[in-house]
Amino acid sequence: MSEIRVNKVIDEAGTGAVELTQGATLPSGKTISGSGTIAVNSSGTAAGLTGTPNIVVGSVQGTTGTFSGNVSVGGTLTYEDVTNVDSVGIVTARAGVDLNGTLREKTNVVAGKLSDNLNIDTANGMVHLFTTQETTTSTPNIRVNGSTSLNSVMAIGETISVTLITTAAAGGYSAELTIDGNAVTENWTGGTAPAAGGSSGVDVYAYTIIKTADATFTVIASLTKTSV
């Protein structure tokens, strides 16, 4: 096997880069490094690239850069001119969110009564609909799920909104609320807690929950009846 040792390779004119028409293979365990920018044509594949200060996987002649594996970002990730972004997990936007299109929110539909399903798990959504007509009073308990408390996922100064929709009956209503199994003081709009449910339709309970200290919440509650 022949070997050529040089310090620098440039084109024939002495002004540009050399074109490797048949490609180039890097031996296993070797790296490409430099003090400038390493560019990878998106029509090919590459792995294990390191560069200072930048690595660019670019769009060339209308093509797009594609990653077939996982991408790990240790610093700030900036999206520019993005058409669709699919996120799984928690998305934090600190400079605001501009939404253009349909905003969909998951609703937890329960084929039962609130009084039989007191644990309200926010992991299932922030809106919960109970399709069986209520028959008695109930005290719903707001939590994340059976193994995660709401207090553990909320920071002081954060707020969530939870909506419970029950199939109405005069004798079925909720005048109190617990969070993570602990009693809280509700601040009912209008100054009075409910004393009866609606006569028909649905009853809509809206709770704004503000964490003010560890395991301490300010709760603003309201009941809207759709019955006349």
N, C-alpha and C positions, 0 to 999 in steps of 0.2 A: 504493500500500500504506500502510495506516494504521500509526501508531506510538504506543505509550503508554510514557511514561517515569515510573517510580515508584521509590521507595526500598524499599517493603515492600508485599506483598500478603497480606491475611488474609481470613478468611471474613466473612460479613455480621455475625455476632455479635461479631466482633473478638476471638475466642478461639482460632481454629483455623486450619488450613491451607486453601488454596483447592483445590478439586477440578477438575482439567482433564478434563472428560468426553470430549473429542475428542483427548486426548493433547497432546503438545508436541514440536516438532522443534527440535533444536539445530543452528544453522548449522555447516557444515563448518569445522573448525579451531578451534572454540570449545570451552570446557571448563566443567564445573560444579565449583565448589570451595566449601569452607566450613570453618568452624572446629569444626563439630560432627560429626554423623553423616549420611552420605548413604545412603539406603535405596533398594533397587531391588526392586520387586515381581517375584516369580519368574514371574508370568504373562506378562511382557514380556521384551524383550531390551535389552541395553545394552552399550556398548563405550567404552573410554577414560575410565573414571571415576577421579577422584582426590579424595581427601578427607582431612581431618585432624580427629581422629585415626583415624577408622574408616570403612570402607566395609562395609555389611551387604547381602549378597544373601540374602534371607530366605525362610523357608517361610511362606506366607500361606494361611490357610484350607485346610490339608491339602495344599497343593501343595509342590513342591520346587524349589530353585534349581538350574538346569542351565547348565553351561558347554559350548558346542559346540566351542570351540577349546582351546588349551593354557592351563594355569594355572601361573604361575611364582611360587614363594614364596621370598623372599629371607631371611626370618627363620624363626621357629618355626611349624610347622604343627601344630595341635592337632585331633585327631579326637574328637568327642563323639557318643555314641550311634550308632556306625557298625555297620551290619549286615554289609556286605561291603566289603572293600578289596582291589582288584586291583593288585598292584605288579609292575613290570618293572624289573629291575636289583637293586641292593643295598639291603636294608632294615636299618637300624640301630635297635635298641631298647635304650636305656640304662637303663630302669627295670624291665626284666623283660618277659616275654611270657607271656600267659595264653591257652592254646589250649584250645578246647572243640570237639571234633569230630575228624575223621580227619586225621592229619598224614601227608602223602605225600612220599616222597623218591625222586628219580630214580635208577634203577639202570642202569648201562651193561652191556648184555648183549652179549657178544662170542662169535660163532660160531667159536671157535678156542681155542688154548692160550695161557696166560700166557707161556710161553717163546718164542712167536712174536709176542707183542704186549707188549713190555717197557715201553713208555711208557704210564704211567697218568696220563691227563689229568683233573685234578679239574674242568675245565670240563664234562666229560661226566657228572659225578656223583661222589659219594664212595664209592659201592658199585659194584664191578665183578665181574661173573660171567662165567667162561670155561666154555663148555659142551662143549668137546672135551677128552677125557681127556689129562692131562699125561703126558709121556714122559721129561722130563729136568729138570735143575735150571735155575733162572732167577734173575736179579737184576732185579726190577722197578725202574723209575725214576719217581718221583713228580714231577710238574710241573703247571702249569696247562694249558698247551697248547704247541704247537711254537714259538710266538713269545713266550710269557710264562712267566717262571720263577715258581716258588712263592715264592722269596725276595722277589721284587718286590711281591707282593700281601699278604704277611704282615708284620705289625708285631712288634717284639720283645715277647715276653710273650703272643702269641696262640697258639692251639692248633687243630689240625684233626685229624679222625679219618678214616682211610681203611680200607676193608674190601675185601679181594680174596678171591674165592671161586673155587677151582679144582676141576675134576672130577678126583677123586683117583686117584693111582697111586703105588705104593711108591717108584718111582724118580724121581718128579717132586715137587720141593719147592723152597722158597726160603729160604735161610739168610741172605741179605744183601739190602740195600736201598740205592738211591742216590736223592738228591734233586737235581733240576736237573742230573743227570749226575755229581754229586759223591758220593763214598763217605761214609757216615756210620757211626757206631758204634751198633749196635742193642742195646737192653737187653731181652733176652728174658725173659718171665715164666717162672719155674722155673729161670732161670740158665743154660740151655743152648739154643743155636740148633738148629733142626730138622736131623735127619740122614736123614729119610725121610718120605715122604708117607703118607697113609692107603691102606688096601688097597681101599677102595670108597667110594661116596658122594662127599662133597665135603670139601675142606680149606678152612678159614676162617682167613685171615690178617687180624689186626686191628692197625693201626698208629696210635698216638697220637703226633703230631708237634708238638713245642713249639719255637718259635723263641726262642732265648736270646741271640743276637747276630746281626750281619749274616752271612748265609749259614752260620749255625751253628744246629744243631738237636739237641735231645734226642729220641730215638725210643724209645718203649716198644712192643715187639712181642710178639705171641702167636700161636700156631697151635692151632686146635681141629680135631680130626679127628672126623668123624661115623661112621667105621668102627669096628667093635667091636674 
